[in-house]
Amino acid sequence: MHMKKRLLLVPVSLVVISVAAPATHAESTNRDHADLVHPFVPAVSIGAERRAAPSGYVRHDGMSSPELRARFGASGLVRCGGAIGTAQLTLRADVITTAAHVLIGPDGQTRASCTFEPTIALGSGSVAIDLSTIRAGSATPLSAPATRDWAVARLAAPINGAIPYRLADPGRSLNGLTMCAGGNGRADRMGLEHCAARRTIRTSPDGIREIAIDCSAAPGSSGAALLSDQHRMVGIYVGYRSTDPDKAQPFSMTHYNFAITVDGPFRRALLAAASARR
């Protein structure tokens, strides 16, 4: 899910109308299917395109299809009506993590009829998201600091055949990353990319870090997992900032994507959901 607002780099909350002002903070939108396949908002690419479809990733990295499903099968698509984002099974086969704005619309209302589709593990089929179980960093994530744009929710039933992601240690130093996300050419197509954390932008008082990353993203990427070199989840993709998002550019502090780490209240909400009885 991806729609941009024109904002200054600092402060993030200051809205301006200016050709030179960078766009920031990915936002989902209930547009029709044509807009999702051919997004009206440009993708934010960092340098040369490095994302690969799962089949291409298998060939490039020399792993088998079963190995791919075991490693990345927790990732999939969230569909809420016409809106599409990314989520992943985390710690349990019936618990997902994603960006709050994937499940909560610009009006602050929970989106309707949301489902999770474990695209890499199973390739088809979906399970309803129990919207009453959503725990989010903000009820209005698009007007809140980026470090509050997280959500945890339960599924109506567990996903059999997919291995949920485990968590990296809290406060872990970020090195090599892999991002598994929708938005690879179109919102409903998954892609994988090796990329890197470049800089900590800020750390919230509750311990969640906002990290500038050089992964590419596009409509459909919101909420995607960032995995460590030990294949553990360290954060989720949230948005981007760019003075010129219409074209691919090298990573810089005027053209970058950013993620938030699974720390503080985000981690506590996830651990609570994972330990709750059905």
C-alpha positions in Angstrom: 0.0 0.0 0.0 1.6 3.2 -1.0 0.4 6.7 -1.6 2.6 9.8 -0.8 2.1 13.0 1.0 4.4 16.0 0.4 6.4 16.6 3.6 9.6 18.2 4.7 12.3 15.8 5.8 12.3 17.4 9.2 9.9 17.7 10.9 8.1 14.7 9.4 4.7 16.0 10.6 4.9 19.4 8.7 2.8 19.3 5.6 3.7 21.6 2.8 2.9 22.1 -0.8 6.1 22.4 -2.7 7.6 20.8 -5.8 10.9 20.6 -3.9 9.5 19.1 -0.7 10.2 15.3 -0.4 7.3 12.9 -0.4 7.1 10.7 2.7 5.4 8.0 4.7 3.8 5.3 2.6 0.0 5.3 2.7 -2.6 2.7 1.6 -5.5 3.6 -0.6 -8.9 2.1 -1.6 -8.5 2.6 -5.3 -9.7 0.3 -8.0 -7.7 -2.6 -9.3 -6.4 -0.6 -12.3 -4.7 1.8 -9.9 -3.1 -1.1 -8.0 -1.7 -2.8 -11.1 -0.6 0.5 -12.6 -0.1 2.7 -9.5 -0.8 6.4 -9.9 2.1 7.0 -7.5 5.7 6.2 -8.6 7.8 3.5 -7.0 10.8 4.6 -4.9 13.7 2.7 -6.3 17.3 2.9 -4.9 19.8 2.8 -7.7 19.6 -0.3 -10.1 16.6 -2.6 -9.6 17.7 -5.5 -7.4 14.3 -7.1 -6.5 13.7 -10.6 -7.7 10.6 -12.7 -8.0 10.7 -15.7 -5.8 11.5 -18.0 -8.8 14.4 -15.7 -9.8 15.6 -15.5 -6.2 15.8 -19.3 -6.1 17.9 -19.5 -9.2 20.2 -16.6 -8.2 20.8 -17.9 -4.6 21.0 -21.6 -5.5 18.3 -22.7 -3.1 15.5 -25.2 -3.8 11.8 -24.2 -3.8 11.2 -26.1 -0.5 14.1 -24.1 1.0 12.6 -20.8 -0.2 9.2 -21.7 1.3 10.8 -22.7 4.6 12.8 -19.4 4.8 10.3 -16.9 3.4 7.0 -18.7 3.5 5.7 -16.5 6.4 5.5 -13.5 4.0 2.4 -12.7 2.1 -0.2 -10.1 1.0 -2.9 -8.4 2.9 -6.0 -7.5 0.9 -8.6 -5.1 2.4 -11.1 -4.6 -0.4 -9.1 -2.9 -3.2 -6.1 -2.0 -0.9 -3.0 -4.2 -0.9 -0.1 -4.4 1.6 2.4 -6.9 2.9 2.4 -8.8 6.2 4.0 -11.9 7.7 3.3 -14.6 10.2 5.5 -13.8 13.2 6.1 -16.2 16.1 2.8 -18.1 15.5 1.0 -19.4 12.5 -2.1 -17.3 13.3 -0.4 -14.0 14.2 0.7 -11.4 11.6 2.7 -8.2 11.8 2.4 -5.3 9.4 2.3 -1.5 9.2 -0.7 0.0 11.0 -1.7 1.9 7.9 -2.2 -1.3 6.0 -5.1 -2.2 8.3 -6.2 1.3 9.3 -7.4 3.8 6.7 -6.6 7.6 6.4 -9.9 8.2 8.2 -8.7 6.3 11.3 -11.2 3.5 10.7 -10.3 -0.1 10.5 -10.5 -1.3 6.9 -13.1 -3.9 6.0 -12.9 -7.5 4.9 -9.1 -7.9 5.4 -7.4 -11.2 4.5 -3.9 -12.6 4.6 -2.6 -14.6 1.7 0.7 -16.6 2.3 1.8 -16.1 -1.2 5.3 -17.7 -1.1 4.4 -20.6 1.1 1.2 -21.8 -0.5 0.8 -19.6 -3.7 -2.9 -19.2 -3.2 -5.7 -19.1 -0.7 -6.3 -16.7 2.1 -7.4 -16.5 5.7 -9.5 -13.7 7.2 -7.8 -11.3 9.7 -9.7 -10.9 12.9 -10.0 -7.2 12.9 -11.1 -7.1 16.6 -7.7 -8.3 17.6 -5.6 -5.5 16.0 -3.1 -3.9 18.3 -1.5 -0.9 16.7 0.9 1.9 17.6 -1.6 4.5 16.7 -5.3 4.7 15.7 -4.3 7.3 13.1 -0.9 6.1 11.9 -0.7 8.4 8.9 -0.7 11.5 11.2 1.5 9.9 13.9 5.3 9.5 14.1 6.5 6.7 11.8 7.7 4.7 14.9 4.0 4.2 15.8 3.1 2.8 12.4 3.0 -0.9 13.4 0.2 -3.4 13.9 -0.2 -6.9 15.2 -3.3 -9.0 14.5 -4.7 -12.6 14.8 -5.9 -14.6 11.9 -9.3 -16.4 12.0 -7.3 -19.7 11.6 -3.6 -20.7 11.6 -1.8 -21.1 8.3 -0.6 -24.7 7.9 2.6 -25.3 6.0 4.2 -21.9 6.7 7.0 -21.3 9.2 6.5 -18.1 11.2 9.4 -15.7 11.4 11.3 -15.6 14.7 12.5 -12.3 16.1 16.0 -10.9 16.2 17.2 -9.9 19.7 15.9 -6.5 20.9 18.1 -3.5 20.0 20.2 -5.7 17.7 22.7 -4.0 15.5 21.6 -4.2 11.9 23.9 -5.5 9.2 22.8 -7.3 6.0 19.1 -7.4 5.4 16.6 -9.1 3.1 13.3 -7.5 2.4 10.4 -9.7 1.3 7.6 -7.5 0.0 4.7 -6.9 -2.4 5.1 -4.2 -5.0 7.6 -6.0 -7.3 6.4 -4.4 -10.5 2.8 -4.3 -9.2 1.2 -4.2 -5.8 0.2 -7.9 -5.7 3.5 -9.3 -6.9 6.1 -10.5 -4.3 9.8 -9.7 -4.5 12.9 -10.4 -2.5 16.0 -8.2 -2.2 19.3 -8.1 -0.4 19.9 -4.6 1.0 21.3 -2.7 4.0 20.5 -0.5 6.9 22.3 2.8 6.4 21.5 5.1 9.3 19.3 5.3 12.4 17.1 8.4 11.8 15.7 8.5 15.3 14.8 6.4 18.3 11.5 7.0 20.0 11.2 7.3 23.8 9.7 3.8 23.9 12.7 2.3 22.1 11.5 1.8 18.5 14.2 2.9 16.0 13.5 4.4 12.6 16.1 3.1 10.1 17.0 4.5 6.7 17.4 1.5 4.3 18.6 1.2 0.7 16.0 -1.4 -0.2 13.7 -0.5 -3.1 9.9 -0.3 -2.5 6.7 0.4 -4.3 2.9 0.3 -3.8 2.2 -3.0 -2.0 5.4 -3.0 0.1 4.1 -1.4 3.3 4.4 -3.6 6.3 7.0 -6.0 4.8 9.5 -7.8 7.0 13.2 -6.9 7.1 15.1 -10.0 7.9 18.6 -10.3 9.4 21.4 -12.4 8.0 20.3 -15.0 10.5 16.8 -14.9 8.9 15.2 -13.3 11.9 12.8 -10.4 11.7 14.3 -7.1 12.8 11.7 -4.6 11.5 9.0 -3.7 9.0 9.0 -1.3 6.0 7.0 1.8 6.6 7.7 4.5 4.0 10.1 6.7 2.2 11.4 10.2 1.7 12.5 11.7 -1.6 12.9 15.0 -3.3 12.2 13.3 -6.6 10.4 9.9 -6.1 9.6 9.6 -9.9 13.0 8.1 -10.7 15.5 5.7 -9.3 18.4 7.3 -7.6 21.4 6.2 -5.4 20.7 6.1 -1.7 21.1 9.5 -0.1 19.5 11.4 2.8 17.2 13.0 0.3 16.1 9.7 -1.4 15.7 6.7 0.9 13.2 4.2 2.3 12.8 3.6 6.0 11.7 0.9 8.4 10.9 0.6 12.1 12.3 -2.0 14.4 10.4 -4.6 16.4 11.2 -3.1 19.7 9.4 -1.5 22.7 5.6 -1.6 22.6 5.6 -3.2 19.1 7.6 -6.2 20.5 5.4 -6.4 23.7 2.2 -6.4 21.7 3.6 -9.2 19.5 4.7 -11.3 22.4 1.3 -10.9 24.1 -0.5 -12.0 20.9 1.8 -15.0 20.5 1.3 -16.1 24.1 -2.5 -15.7 24.1 -4.7 -18.7 24.0 -7.1 -19.1 21.1 
